[in-house]
Amino acid sequence: MGLFSGFKSKEKTSFPWIELNSIEQLKEAIESSTERPIVLFKHSTRCSISSMAKTRFETNWNIENSAADLYYLDLLEHRNISAEIAELTDVQHQSPQAIVLKNKVVIYQDSHSGIDAKEIENAIKSN
């Protein structure tokens, strides 16, 4: 049995992600952050570090679904949306990356192994 035997990679899960597919949808999401926070998760589907960060986020996320909208961006499919996120939030692009907005203001951002679901939950609850 190999080191990764039994490990099954799942890019799509039952996690409550909203797939981000257009710049118009991104702008609407940012606007909606005045009603409830949004999490933008930028993920490279070919990167093992990105996959680990996404899995760790999903595993550790405990906040109820109604507390924030969770947007998932496939960077390989939508590089233009990633560039627009950087432009609109003034947060330099990284991958993987999590950006949280509340009232159209960035209240959390981190990348790679720094992405922490508990810190995101605390930022949402305290802002």
MARVO-810399 format. One record per residue (C-alpha): residue number from 1; residue in three letters; x, y, z. Coordinates in steps of 0.5 Angstrom, whole numbers, padded with zeros to 4 digits. Example, Ala and Ser with C-alpha at 12.3 -4.5 7.8 and 13.67 -1.06 7.14 Angstrom:
2
+-----+---------+-------+-------+-------+
| num | residuo |    px |    py |    pz |
+-----+---------+-------+-------+-------+
|   1 |     ALA |  0025 | -0009 |  0016 |
|   2 |     SER |  0027 | -0002 |  0014 |
+-----+---------+-------+-------+-------+
END
This chain:
127
+-----+---------+-------+-------+-------+
| num | residuo |    px |    py |    pz |
+-----+---------+-------+-------+-------+
|   1 |     MET |  0000 |  0000 |  0000 |
|   2 |     GLY |  0003 |  0007 | -0002 |
|   3 |     LEU |  0004 |  0013 |  0002 |
|   4 |     PHE | -0003 |  0016 | -0001 |
|   5 |     SER | -0007 |  0010 | -0002 |
|   6 |     GLY | -0014 |  0011 |  0000 |
|   7 |     PHE | -0013 |  0018 | -0001 |
|   8 |     LYS | -0018 |  0021 | -0006 |
|   9 |     SER | -0018 |  0028 | -0008 |
|  10 |     LYS | -0025 |  0032 | -0009 |
|  11 |     GLU | -0025 |  0038 | -0012 |
|  12 |     LYS | -0032 |  0039 | -0012 |
|  13 |     THR | -0035 |  0038 | -0005 |
|  14 |     SER | -0042 |  0038 | -0002 |
|  15 |     PHE | -0039 |  0044 |  0002 |
|  16 |     PRO | -0043 |  0051 |  0001 |
|  17 |     TRP | -0039 |  0054 | -0004 |
|  18 |     ILE | -0042 |  0059 | -0009 |
|  19 |     GLU | -0038 |  0058 | -0016 |
|  20 |     LEU | -0035 |  0065 | -0018 |
|  21 |     ASN | -0036 |  0065 | -0026 |
|  22 |     SER | -0036 |  0072 | -0028 |
|  23 |     ILE | -0034 |  0079 | -0026 |
|  24 |     GLU | -0041 |  0082 | -0026 |
|  25 |     GLN | -0042 |  0076 | -0020 |
|  26 |     LEU | -0036 |  0078 | -0017 |
|  27 |     LYS | -0038 |  0086 | -0016 |
|  28 |     GLU | -0045 |  0083 | -0014 |
|  29 |     ALA | -0042 |  0079 | -0009 |
|  30 |     ILE | -0038 |  0085 | -0006 |
|  31 |     GLU | -0044 |  0089 | -0006 |
|  32 |     SER | -0048 |  0084 | -0002 |
|  33 |     SER | -0042 |  0084 |  0003 |
|  34 |     THR | -0046 |  0090 |  0006 |
|  35 |     GLU | -0052 |  0085 |  0008 |
|  36 |     ARG | -0047 |  0079 |  0010 |
|  37 |     PRO | -0040 |  0078 |  0010 |
|  38 |     ILE | -0037 |  0074 |  0004 |
|  39 |     VAL | -0031 |  0070 |  0003 |
|  40 |     LEU | -0027 |  0069 | -0003 |
|  41 |     PHE | -0023 |  0063 | -0004 |
|  42 |     LYS | -0018 |  0063 | -0010 |
|  43 |     HIS | -0016 |  0056 | -0011 |
|  44 |     SER | -0011 |  0053 | -0017 |
|  45 |     THR | -0014 |  0046 | -0018 |
|  46 |     ARG | -0007 |  0044 | -0020 |
|  47 |     CYS | -0003 |  0046 | -0014 |
|  48 |     SER | -0002 |  0041 | -0008 |
|  49 |     ILE | -0001 |  0047 | -0003 |
|  50 |     SER | -0008 |  0050 | -0006 |
|  51 |     SER | -0011 |  0043 | -0005 |
|  52 |     MET | -0009 |  0042 |  0002 |
|  53 |     ALA | -0011 |  0049 |  0004 |
|  54 |     LYS | -0018 |  0049 |  0001 |
|  55 |     THR | -0019 |  0042 |  0005 |
|  56 |     ARG | -0016 |  0045 |  0011 |
|  57 |     PHE | -0021 |  0051 |  0011 |
|  58 |     GLU | -0027 |  0046 |  0009 |
|  59 |     THR | -0025 |  0041 |  0015 |
|  60 |     ASN | -0024 |  0047 |  0020 |
|  61 |     TRP | -0030 |  0051 |  0018 |
|  62 |     ASN | -0036 |  0051 |  0023 |
|  63 |     ILE | -0039 |  0058 |  0022 |
|  64 |     GLU | -0047 |  0057 |  0020 |
|  65 |     ASN | -0048 |  0058 |  0013 |
|  66 |     SER | -0052 |  0064 |  0014 |
|  67 |     ALA | -0047 |  0068 |  0017 |
|  68 |     ALA | -0043 |  0069 |  0011 |
|  69 |     ASP | -0043 |  0067 |  0003 |
|  70 |     LEU | -0037 |  0063 |  0001 |
|  71 |     TYR | -0035 |  0064 | -0006 |
|  72 |     TYR | -0030 |  0059 | -0010 |
|  73 |     LEU | -0026 |  0062 | -0015 |
|  74 |     ASP | -0022 |  0057 | -0020 |
|  75 |     LEU | -0016 |  0060 | -0022 |
|  76 |     LEU | -0014 |  0056 | -0028 |
|  77 |     GLU | -0021 |  0058 | -0031 |
|  78 |     HIS | -0022 |  0065 | -0029 |
|  79 |     ARG | -0015 |  0069 | -0029 |
|  80 |     ASN | -0019 |  0075 | -0031 |
|  81 |     ILE | -0024 |  0075 | -0025 |
|  82 |     SER | -0017 |  0074 | -0020 |
|  83 |     ALA | -0014 |  0080 | -0023 |
|  84 |     GLU | -0021 |  0084 | -0022 |
|  85 |     ILE | -0021 |  0082 | -0015 |
|  86 |     ALA | -0014 |  0084 | -0014 |
|  87 |     GLU | -0016 |  0091 | -0017 |
|  88 |     LEU | -0023 |  0092 | -0013 |
|  89 |     THR | -0020 |  0090 | -0006 |
|  90 |     ASP | -0013 |  0092 | -0007 |
|  91 |     VAL | -0010 |  0086 | -0004 |
|  92 |     GLN | -0004 |  0083 | -0009 |
|  93 |     HIS | -0006 |  0076 | -0012 |
|  94 |     GLN | -0004 |  0070 | -0009 |
|  95 |     SER | -0006 |  0063 | -0010 |
|  96 |     PRO | -0009 |  0060 | -0006 |
|  97 |     GLN | -0012 |  0066 | -0002 |
|  98 |     ALA | -0018 |  0067 |  0002 |
|  99 |     ILE | -0020 |  0075 |  0002 |
| 100 |     VAL | -0026 |  0076 |  0007 |
| 101 |     LEU | -0030 |  0083 |  0006 |
| 102 |     LYS | -0036 |  0086 |  0010 |
| 103 |     ASN | -0039 |  0092 |  0008 |
| 104 |     LYS | -0035 |  0092 |  0002 |
| 105 |     VAL | -0028 |  0093 |  0006 |
| 106 |     VAL | -0023 |  0087 |  0007 |
| 107 |     ILE | -0023 |  0085 |  0014 |
| 108 |     TYR | -0019 |  0079 |  0013 |
| 109 |     GLN | -0014 |  0076 |  0008 |
| 110 |     ASP | -0008 |  0071 |  0008 |
| 111 |     SER | -0005 |  0066 |  0003 |
| 112 |     HIS | -0002 |  0059 |  0003 |
| 113 |     SER | -0002 |  0056 |  0010 |
| 114 |     GLY | -0004 |  0062 |  0013 |
| 115 |     ILE | -0011 |  0061 |  0011 |
| 116 |     ASP | -0014 |  0060 |  0018 |
| 117 |     ALA | -0022 |  0058 |  0018 |
| 118 |     LYS | -0022 |  0060 |  0025 |
| 119 |     GLU | -0019 |  0067 |  0024 |
| 120 |     ILE | -0024 |  0068 |  0019 |
| 121 |     GLU | -0030 |  0066 |  0023 |
| 122 |     ASN | -0027 |  0071 |  0029 |
| 123 |     ALA | -0026 |  0076 |  0024 |
| 124 |     ILE | -0033 |  0075 |  0021 |
| 125 |     LYS | -0036 |  0075 |  0028 |
| 126 |     SER | -0032 |  0081 |  0031 |
| 127 |     ASN | -0033 |  0086 |  0025 |
+-----+---------+-------+-------+-------+
END
